[in-house]
Amino acid sequence: MQILFKIFIFILVFLILFSLFTFFMSVHPPKIITELEPSDLGLKYEEIVFKSVDGVKLSAWFIPNNKTKATIIVMHGYPADKANLLGIAEFLAKDFNVFLFDFRSFGKSEGSYTTVGYLEKNDLLGAIEYLEKEKNITKIGLYGFSLGGAVALMTNHENVKAIVTDSAYAKLSHMVQHMYRIFFIFKYPLAYLTKFYGILFLKVNIDDVNPVDNIKNMKAPILLIHAEKDSQIPVNEAYLLYDANKKAELWIVEKAEHGMTRAINPERYEKRVIGFFEENVK
């Protein structure tokens, strides 16, 4: 009995310490600053600092297009930065203004931690408010990759006319369990402990971070793109989102991995994304 008790205590201590370490590493990811700017792609731009609606200073680029007021806000994934999506901005800038920003605690933005979607909604709302007040822009499309897509699907604003997501999650709790998947049955207590730490340290319940709940009532047209072979955010997340809003368009890119949907066929990808925005935003 003593041996079994010691094994139990060892497993319990391991679960607590490992999940605590993983939690803190997840909300304090390494700071990635990509050494690339729009000018490196031949794009004129303004460097901007704006505030989220809860007061966090965020770094952004505004790439103007003098032919239109319609603007696409481009949002990066976890744990990247705005420069990571300059390839997306490059083809969108041919037809739209483009606004890229770093979420709190990422890139050159301020903020000491990420909530992987919960508070990041305030960052997006701040970007929308900035464009309206400073640029007189009220026709906005949202393009979000991974985390950025999830944030787009959790944010409601009358100025948003269309949304394109690539590899967005449906529920953050699913992502936590997926993160611990190699631990088999232990993924459940690890996920529970992570949820507990979120509430204890950040006052954020991961069960409340659910794009799948908000998408049900969204009126803006939505294009959901997802990689068929996505190992980071399984393709089932896209099906859950689509099942919650059958008015959305669903495009599963065959044989693609996470972050590779455009690489499979760049011309087809760009044509479909631009076409969707031209139909619904301009």
C-alpha positions as CSV (number, residue, x, y, z in Angstrom):
1,M,0.0,0.0,0.0
2,Q,2.8,2.4,0.8
3,I,4.3,1.9,-2.7
4,L,1.0,2.6,-4.3
5,F,0.5,5.7,-2.2
6,K,4.0,7.0,-3.1
7,I,3.2,6.4,-6.8
8,F,0.0,8.3,-6.4
9,I,1.7,11.2,-4.7
10,F,4.4,11.2,-7.4
11,I,1.9,11.3,-10.2
12,L,-0.2,14.0,-8.4
13,V,2.9,16.2,-7.8
14,F,4.0,15.7,-11.4
15,L,0.6,16.7,-12.8
16,I,0.4,19.8,-10.7
17,L,4.0,21.0,-11.4
18,F,4.0,20.1,-15.1
19,S,0.6,21.7,-15.8
20,L,1.7,24.8,-13.9
21,F,4.9,25.1,-15.9
22,T,3.0,24.5,-19.2
23,F,0.4,27.1,-18.2
24,F,3.0,29.8,-17.5
25,M,4.9,29.0,-20.6
26,S,1.7,29.2,-22.7
27,V,0.6,32.6,-21.4
28,H,4.1,34.0,-21.5
29,P,5.3,32.7,-24.9
30,P,8.7,33.7,-26.3
31,K,8.7,37.1,-27.9
32,I,9.0,36.7,-31.7
33,I,9.8,39.8,-33.7
34,T,10.2,39.0,-37.4
35,E,12.8,41.1,-39.1
36,L,10.6,42.1,-42.0
37,E,8.6,45.2,-42.8
38,P,6.1,46.1,-45.5
39,S,8.7,48.2,-47.3
40,D,10.8,45.0,-47.8
41,L,7.9,43.9,-50.1
42,G,7.7,47.3,-51.8
43,L,4.7,48.4,-49.8
44,K,4.2,51.9,-48.5
45,Y,3.0,51.9,-44.9
46,E,2.5,53.9,-41.7
47,E,3.8,52.7,-38.4
48,I,1.1,53.1,-35.8
49,V,0.6,52.7,-32.0
50,F,-3.0,52.4,-30.8
51,K,-4.7,51.2,-27.7
52,S,-7.0,48.3,-27.1
53,V,-10.3,49.1,-25.6
54,D,-8.9,48.2,-22.2
55,G,-5.9,50.4,-22.6
56,V,-3.0,48.2,-23.8
57,K,-0.6,49.9,-26.3
58,L,-0.4,47.9,-29.5
59,S,1.9,48.1,-32.5
60,A,0.4,48.2,-36.0
61,W,1.1,48.9,-39.7
62,F,-1.4,50.6,-42.0
63,I,-0.8,49.9,-45.7
64,P,-2.9,52.4,-47.7
65,N,-4.7,51.9,-51.0
66,N,-5.8,55.2,-52.5
67,K,-8.5,53.5,-54.6
68,T,-10.7,52.5,-51.7
69,K,-11.7,53.1,-48.1
70,A,-12.4,49.4,-47.6
71,T,-9.9,47.9,-45.2
72,I,-8.9,44.4,-44.2
73,I,-7.6,43.8,-40.6
74,V,-5.1,41.0,-40.7
75,M,-4.5,39.1,-37.4
76,H,-1.6,36.7,-36.7
77,G,-1.5,33.4,-34.9
78,Y,0.1,32.1,-31.7
79,P,3.0,32.8,-31.0
80,A,3.8,34.9,-34.1
81,D,3.7,38.6,-34.9
82,K,2.1,40.8,-37.6
83,A,5.1,40.5,-39.9
84,N,4.4,36.7,-40.1
85,L,1.4,37.5,-42.3
86,L,3.0,40.1,-44.6
87,G,2.5,37.6,-47.5
88,I,-1.2,37.8,-46.9
89,A,-1.1,41.6,-46.6
90,E,0.8,41.8,-49.9
91,F,-1.9,40.3,-52.1
92,L,-4.7,42.0,-50.1
93,A,-3.1,45.4,-50.5
94,K,-3.7,45.2,-54.3
95,D,-7.4,45.8,-53.7
96,F,-7.8,47.1,-50.1
97,N,-6.2,49.1,-47.3
98,V,-4.6,46.6,-44.9
99,F,-4.1,47.0,-41.2
100,L,-1.9,44.5,-39.4
101,F,-1.3,44.6,-35.6
102,D,0.5,42.6,-32.9
103,F,-1.8,41.2,-30.2
104,R,-1.0,42.1,-26.6
105,S,2.3,40.5,-25.4
106,F,3.3,39.6,-29.0
107,G,5.7,41.3,-31.4
108,K,6.2,45.0,-30.5
109,S,3.0,45.4,-28.6
110,E,2.8,45.9,-24.8
111,G,1.2,43.4,-22.4
112,S,2.7,40.9,-20.0
113,Y,0.7,37.9,-21.0
114,T,-1.7,36.4,-23.5
115,T,-5.1,34.9,-22.9
116,V,-5.1,33.2,-26.3
117,G,-8.4,34.8,-27.4
118,Y,-10.3,36.1,-24.3
119,L,-8.8,39.6,-23.8
120,E,-7.5,39.7,-27.4
121,K,-11.0,40.6,-28.5
122,N,-10.3,44.0,-26.9
123,D,-7.3,44.4,-29.1
124,L,-9.4,43.9,-32.3
125,L,-12.1,46.2,-31.0
126,G,-9.4,48.8,-30.4
127,A,-8.2,48.4,-34.0
128,I,-11.7,48.8,-35.4
129,E,-12.2,52.0,-33.3
130,Y,-8.9,53.4,-34.4
131,L,-9.8,53.0,-38.1
132,E,-13.1,54.6,-37.6
133,K,-11.9,57.6,-35.5
134,E,-8.5,58.2,-37.2
135,K,-9.1,57.1,-40.7
136,N,-12.8,57.5,-41.1
137,I,-13.0,53.8,-42.2
138,T,-16.2,51.9,-41.5
139,K,-16.1,49.2,-44.1
140,I,-13.9,46.5,-42.6
141,G,-13.1,42.9,-43.4
142,L,-11.3,40.6,-40.9
143,Y,-8.7,38.0,-41.9
144,G,-7.4,35.9,-39.0
145,F,-5.0,33.0,-39.0
146,S,-5.3,30.5,-36.1
147,L,-5.6,32.6,-32.9
148,G,-6.4,35.6,-35.1
149,G,-9.3,33.7,-36.7
150,A,-10.7,32.7,-33.3
151,V,-10.6,36.3,-32.2
152,A,-12.4,37.4,-35.3
153,L,-15.2,34.9,-34.7
154,M,-15.6,36.1,-31.1
155,T,-15.8,39.8,-31.9
156,N,-19.0,41.6,-32.9
157,H,-19.0,45.0,-34.5
158,E,-21.3,46.7,-37.0
159,N,-18.3,47.9,-39.1
160,V,-17.2,44.4,-39.8
161,K,-18.7,43.4,-43.2
162,A,-17.0,40.0,-43.8
163,I,-14.7,37.5,-42.0
164,V,-12.2,35.1,-43.4
165,T,-10.5,32.7,-41.0
166,D,-7.8,30.2,-41.6
167,S,-7.3,27.4,-39.1
168,A,-9.4,28.9,-36.3
169,Y,-10.3,26.8,-33.2
170,A,-13.9,26.3,-32.1
171,K,-13.2,26.0,-28.4
172,L,-10.1,26.9,-26.4
173,S,-10.7,24.0,-24.1
174,H,-10.3,21.6,-27.0
175,M,-6.9,23.2,-27.7
176,V,-5.8,22.6,-24.1
177,Q,-6.7,19.0,-24.3
178,H,-5.0,18.6,-27.7
179,M,-1.9,20.2,-26.2
180,Y,-1.8,17.4,-23.6
181,R,-2.8,14.6,-26.0
182,I,0.4,12.6,-25.7
183,F,-0.4,12.0,-22.0
184,F,-3.5,9.9,-22.9
185,I,-5.9,9.7,-19.9
186,F,-3.8,12.1,-17.9
187,K,-4.7,14.9,-20.5
188,Y,-8.0,15.4,-18.6
189,P,-6.6,16.2,-15.2
190,L,-3.8,18.3,-16.9
191,A,-6.5,20.2,-18.8
192,Y,-8.6,20.7,-15.6
193,L,-5.5,22.1,-13.7
194,T,-4.8,24.4,-16.6
195,K,-8.3,25.7,-16.5
196,F,-8.0,26.2,-12.7
197,Y,-4.8,28.2,-13.1
198,G,-6.4,30.4,-15.7
199,I,-9.2,31.3,-13.3
200,L,-6.8,31.6,-10.3
201,F,-4.1,33.8,-12.0
202,L,-5.8,35.5,-14.9
203,K,-9.5,35.5,-13.9
204,V,-10.1,33.8,-17.3
205,N,-12.2,30.6,-17.7
206,I,-11.1,28.8,-20.8
207,D,-14.6,27.4,-21.0
208,D,-15.8,30.9,-21.9
209,V,-13.4,31.2,-24.9
210,N,-15.6,29.6,-27.5
211,P,-15.9,31.0,-31.1
212,V,-18.4,28.3,-31.8
213,D,-20.9,29.9,-29.4
214,N,-20.6,33.4,-30.9
215,I,-20.5,32.4,-34.6
216,K,-24.1,31.1,-34.2
217,N,-25.4,34.7,-34.1
218,M,-23.0,36.4,-36.5
219,K,-24.6,38.2,-39.4
220,A,-21.5,39.1,-41.4
221,P,-20.6,36.6,-44.2
222,I,-17.9,34.1,-43.1
223,L,-15.4,32.0,-45.0
224,L,-13.9,29.2,-42.9
225,I,-10.6,27.9,-44.3
226,H,-8.9,24.9,-42.7
227,A,-6.1,22.5,-43.4
228,E,-7.2,18.9,-43.8
229,K,-4.1,17.5,-42.1
230,D,-3.8,20.2,-39.4
231,S,-1.9,18.6,-36.5
232,Q,-2.1,21.7,-34.3
233,I,-5.8,22.7,-34.6
234,P,-7.6,19.6,-35.9
235,V,-9.9,20.0,-38.9
236,N,-12.9,18.9,-36.7
237,E,-12.8,22.4,-35.2
238,A,-13.7,23.8,-38.6
239,Y,-16.6,21.4,-38.9
240,L,-17.9,22.4,-35.4
241,L,-17.8,26.1,-36.5
242,Y,-19.6,25.3,-39.7
243,D,-22.3,23.2,-38.0
244,A,-22.9,26.2,-35.7
245,N,-23.5,28.6,-38.7
246,K,-24.5,26.9,-41.9
247,K,-24.6,30.2,-43.7
248,A,-20.8,30.3,-43.6
249,E,-18.7,29.0,-46.4
250,L,-16.4,26.1,-45.5
251,W,-13.2,25.3,-47.5
252,I,-11.1,22.4,-46.4
253,V,-7.7,22.5,-48.2
254,E,-6.8,18.9,-49.0
255,K,-3.4,17.5,-47.8
256,A,-2.5,20.8,-46.2
257,E,-0.9,21.1,-42.7
258,H,-1.3,23.9,-40.2
259,G,-0.2,27.2,-41.9
260,M,0.2,25.6,-45.3
261,T,-3.3,26.2,-46.8
262,R,-2.0,29.0,-49.1
263,A,1.2,27.2,-50.0
264,I,-0.7,24.3,-51.6
265,N,-2.1,26.6,-54.4
266,P,-1.3,30.3,-53.8
267,E,-3.2,31.5,-56.8
268,R,-6.4,29.7,-55.9
269,Y,-6.1,30.8,-52.3
270,E,-5.6,34.4,-53.1
271,K,-8.3,34.5,-55.7
272,R,-10.9,33.0,-53.3
273,V,-10.0,35.3,-50.4
274,I,-9.9,38.4,-52.4
275,G,-13.1,37.5,-54.2
276,F,-14.9,36.9,-50.9
277,F,-13.8,40.3,-49.6
278,E,-14.6,42.1,-52.8
279,E,-18.1,40.6,-52.8
280,N,-18.9,41.5,-49.2
281,V,-16.7,44.5,-48.1
282,K,-16.4,46.9,-51.0
